[in-house]
Structures are given as C-alpha cells and as structure tokens.
Amino acid sequence: MLKKLRVGIAGHGVVGKIRHQFIDQHLRMQVTAVCDQDFGKPGTTRLKDVRCLKNYKELLAQPLDALFV
C-alpha cells in the first residue's frame, strides 16, 4: 500500500477551500495542515484531523510532502 502524501495549504479562503476539496478526493493525498490569518478569530471553523495554523511560518514547520500556496 502506498503512503498518502501529507499536504499543506497556505490560505483557506475561497480558493484554499476548493483546493482542500479536490485534495480530499485524491486517493494518495491528505490535507494535514492549513494556515490562514483568520484562524484564531471568534467563529473560525475548525477542521477535523487538520492542524489550523495562524501563519505560514508555523505551516512551514510541519512535516509536509507538498504545499499549495
């Protein structure tokens, strides 16, 4: 069995959410971390099994195989 690629997404607005949907449909990829400046604000949605980070520096410190910007 092939290991899934750990994917990060920088920015989780309209385009980032679309990217997230397409990555979730791919059999060999899994979104493991996303960053957005709005994370941490009241009412911000948390994502199941995905690290939600406030800035790109935290995202770059994650163990990722691929990053979408």
C-alpha positions as YAML, in Angstrom:
chain: A
units: angstrom
residues:
- id: 1
  name: MET
  ca: [0.00, 0.00, 0.00]
- id: 2
  name: LEU
  ca: [1.31, 3.43, -0.92]
- id: 3
  name: LYS
  ca: [1.61, 6.07, 1.75]
- id: 4
  name: LYS
  ca: [-0.55, 9.19, 1.41]
- id: 5
  name: LEU
  ca: [1.24, 12.47, 0.75]
- id: 6
  name: ARG
  ca: [0.89, 14.96, 3.60]
- id: 7
  name: VAL
  ca: [-0.33, 18.22, 2.08]
- id: 8
  name: GLY
  ca: [-0.45, 21.74, 3.47]
- id: 9
  name: ILE
  ca: [-2.48, 24.68, 2.17]
- id: 10
  name: ALA
  ca: [-1.42, 28.31, 2.67]
- id: 11
  name: GLY
  ca: [-4.60, 30.36, 2.78]
- id: 12
  name: HIS
  ca: [-8.00, 28.80, 3.44]
- id: 13
  name: GLY
  ca: [-10.34, 31.30, 1.82]
- id: 14
  name: VAL
  ca: [-12.45, 30.55, -1.25]
- id: 15
  name: VAL
  ca: [-9.59, 29.12, -3.36]
- id: 16
  name: GLY
  ca: [-7.99, 27.29, -0.43]
- id: 17
  name: LYS
  ca: [-11.28, 25.56, 0.39]
- id: 18
  name: ILE
  ca: [-11.68, 24.47, -3.24]
- id: 19
  name: ARG
  ca: [-8.13, 23.08, -3.19]
- id: 20
  name: HIS
  ca: [-8.93, 21.28, 0.04]
- id: 21
  name: GLN
  ca: [-11.99, 19.62, -1.53]
- id: 22
  name: PHE
  ca: [-10.02, 18.37, -4.54]
- id: 23
  name: ILE
  ca: [-7.14, 17.09, -2.41]
- id: 24
  name: ASP
  ca: [-9.61, 15.20, -0.20]
- id: 25
  name: GLN
  ca: [-10.90, 13.42, -3.32]
- id: 26
  name: HIS
  ca: [-7.42, 12.23, -4.27]
- id: 27
  name: LEU
  ca: [-6.58, 8.73, -3.05]
- id: 28
  name: ARG
  ca: [-2.90, 9.47, -2.43]
- id: 29
  name: MET
  ca: [-3.17, 12.88, -0.72]
- id: 30
  name: GLN
  ca: [-4.35, 14.06, 2.66]
- id: 31
  name: VAL
  ca: [-4.52, 17.65, 3.94]
- id: 32
  name: THR
  ca: [-2.74, 17.66, 7.29]
- id: 33
  name: ALA
  ca: [-2.26, 21.39, 7.91]
- id: 34
  name: VAL
  ca: [-3.61, 24.72, 6.69]
- id: 35
  name: CYS
  ca: [-2.83, 28.28, 7.63]
- id: 36
  name: ASP
  ca: [-4.95, 31.39, 7.39]
- id: 37
  name: GLN
  ca: [-4.73, 34.73, 9.13]
- id: 38
  name: ASP
  ca: [-8.36, 34.35, 10.23]
- id: 39
  name: PHE
  ca: [-7.74, 31.18, 12.26]
- id: 40
  name: GLY
  ca: [-7.93, 32.04, 15.91]
- id: 41
  name: LYS
  ca: [-10.63, 34.68, 15.47]
- id: 42
  name: PRO
  ca: [-14.03, 34.02, 17.09]
- id: 43
  name: GLY
  ca: [-16.33, 31.99, 14.85]
- id: 44
  name: THR
  ca: [-13.49, 30.47, 12.83]
- id: 45
  name: THR
  ca: [-14.29, 26.94, 11.73]
- id: 46
  name: ARG
  ca: [-12.01, 24.19, 12.95]
- id: 47
  name: LEU
  ca: [-11.24, 21.36, 10.57]
- id: 48
  name: LYS
  ca: [-11.36, 17.73, 11.66]
- id: 49
  name: ASP
  ca: [-7.96, 15.99, 11.66]
- id: 50
  name: VAL
  ca: [-6.24, 19.08, 10.17]
- id: 51
  name: ARG
  ca: [-3.91, 21.46, 12.00]
- id: 52
  name: CYS
  ca: [-5.25, 25.01, 11.67]
- id: 53
  name: LEU
  ca: [-2.38, 27.46, 11.99]
- id: 54
  name: LYS
  ca: [-2.30, 31.26, 12.11]
- id: 55
  name: ASN
  ca: [0.70, 31.94, 9.87]
- id: 56
  name: TYR
  ca: [2.86, 30.45, 7.15]
- id: 57
  name: LYS
  ca: [5.92, 30.05, 9.40]
- id: 58
  name: GLU
  ca: [4.01, 27.57, 11.55]
- id: 59
  name: LEU
  ca: [2.86, 25.81, 8.37]
- id: 60
  name: LEU
  ca: [6.41, 25.51, 7.01]
- id: 61
  name: ALA
  ca: [7.48, 23.86, 10.28]
- id: 62
  name: GLN
  ca: [5.02, 20.97, 9.72]
- id: 63
  name: PRO
  ca: [6.11, 17.63, 8.25]
- id: 64
  name: LEU
  ca: [4.67, 18.09, 4.73]
- id: 65
  name: ASP
  ca: [5.31, 16.35, 1.42]
- id: 66
  name: ALA
  ca: [3.58, 19.09, -0.63]
- id: 67
  name: LEU
  ca: [2.38, 22.66, -0.12]
- id: 68
  name: PHE
  ca: [-0.24, 24.57, -2.08]
- id: 69
  name: VAL
  ca: [0.10, 28.36, -1.96]
...
